[in-house]
Amino acid sequence: AIMAKCLPNYTLMHTGVREGAHRAGVTLALHNTIGGANASCRINTIPAECSGYLVASQLPPTKHTDSLVVIGVYMPCDEQYKQLKANLRTHVTHMLHKEFPQSTVIIMGDFNARLLPLDHDNESKAKLTADDKRHQAWVKQNNLKLLGQSRPHTWHRSGLEHDGTPFHQSSRIDDIFIRGPIPEHKEP
């Protein structure tokens, strides 16, 4: 209710889950001018195992644009969520290829994975992890294009080492991707 009051010209979509001390949630706030003030946003059904981690909306085509699908995602970082992350990637891939092959799709969120080694400020941690490589392969498999040339680091942590030496870490784990309509395959 507070967000709706703060953002009166937006259509808000939210999904969330709480598992013990762990909370997850994704919110999309789409300005009404994107699809017109009275345009209907179709909120897509998300499988139960992805609830709280994925939200998607389809904006209807206009006389100037094709259908636009906006997907918000949160991928937890803990290893215990490996299967959930696989389910999320599988479902988004299904959405891209089966539900919305002729739509422009924007996928954004916290992927908790780095796309490039330089997405970490610490050279000793610049080597991509197995999860980073899975993310990279998924982006390539789905022909997703990264939006933005200059991507700031989106995660920061500062503190003190055990010996009292201050440290600061940062990395780039949040991204926005776009994928245009998949060309229709025509038989010769």
N, C-alpha and C positions, 0 to 999 in steps of 0.2 A: 504494500500500500504506500509506503514511503517513496519507493522508487517511482511509482506511477504519479505521485504528486510532484516529484522533482523533474520528471520527464513527461510533461503532459502531451507533447506532440510525437510520442513514440509508441510503438506497439512493443510490449514487453513479453518475452517468453522465458520461462525459468524452469529448470529441473534441478533437484538436489537430493542428496542422500546423506544420512549420518550413520556411520558404523563405529560405535564406541566413541573414541576420542577423534576419530577421523571424520572430516566433513569434505564433501565434494559438491560442486554445483556449477552450472553453466547458465549464464543469462545472455540473451540476445536482446538488444534494444535497437529496433529498426525505425528510423525516422519516417514519419507518415508520408513525406514527399517522395520517398523512393518509389512507392507504388501508387501514389495519389492519396489524398487525405482519407478517402473512403475505401481504399483498396483492401481486399481481404488477403490476409496472410494465411496460407495453409500450414498448420503446424503438423509436421510429420510424426507418425507413430514410431517410437523408438522401442526396440526389444527390451524386456524387463532387465536383462543382464547388463544393459548399457545405460539404464536409467540413472540419472544423477551425473552422468559424465558426457552426455551428448544431447544437443538440442538442434533441431533443424526446421527451417521454414522455407516455403516456396512462395515467391511473389509472382503474381500472374503476369503474363506478357502484356506489353502495351503496344501501341501502333509503331513505336520506335525501337522496342527491345524484345528479345526473347525472354522466356521465363528465367528468373534468377533464383537460385537456391543459396541460402546462407546457412552454414553449419558451424556451430560452436562446439568445441571439444575440450575436455580436460582429461589428460592422461596422468594417472597417479605415478609417482616416481619409485615407489617401493617395489622391490622384487616380488613380493607376495601378490602383486597385481598383474603379473606377467600374462595370465590367461585373460583377464579383463581387457588389457591393452590389445591382445590379439583379437578378442571379440569386437572391440571398438574399430580396429583397422578393417576387419572383415566386413562389418556392417557399413562403414563409410564407403568401402570399395563397392559393395553391393548397391548402395545408393547412387554412386557415380555412374556405374555401368548398366544397372538394371532399372532403377527408378527415374533417373534424370540424365540419360545419355545426351539429350538434345538441349539441355539447359546450361547456362553459365553457372558455375558453382564457385562460391567463395567459402573456404574452410579456414577457420581461425581459432586460435586458442593456445592453451598451455600444453605443449606436447611433452614436456619434461624430457626432451631429447634434443641433441644438437644435430644440426644438419651438416655443419662443416667443422673441421678441427679448430678453426679460428674462433668458433663460437664460445670458447672458454678463454679467459684471460691468463690462465696459468699454463705455461708451456709444458710442464710436466704432466698436466691433465688434458693436453690437447689431443691425445690419441682417442679416437672414437671408441666408445664402449659397444658391446653387443647390441644394446638397446638403441644406441645412436645409429648403428648400421641397419637395424631393422627399420627404423624410421626413414632413413635415407632410401632404402630399397622400396619402401611403401610409396614415398613421394615420387620416385622414378617410375614405378609400376603404374601409377595412376596419372602420369603426365601432368603433375601439379607444378605450376610455376610460382616461384617465390615473388611476392609483391615487395617492392622497396629495394632500393640500391644500398642505402645506408641504414643498417639495422642496428639499433642500440642494444646494449646488453639489457636484459629484462629481469634478471635475477641477481641480487646482491646480498652478500653476507660479510659482516665485519666482526672482528672479535680479537681475542688474545690467544696466542699459542700457549702451550704449557709453561714455557719459560718467560711469559709476559710480553713477548714480542707481538706488536699489533699486526693483524693481517686483514686483507680485503680480498674477497673473491667475487667474480661476476661471470655470468654466462648468458647466452642467448638461447632460451628454451621456449619462447613464445613466438609464433610466426603467423603470417597470413599467406595463404596460397589461393591461386585461382586456376580454374580449368574451364576452357571453352567447350562448346558442344562437340561431341564426338562425331566426326563425319560418318554419314551413313555409308555402309558398304553396299555397292550395287553390283549385282552379278553381271558379267559381260554378255 
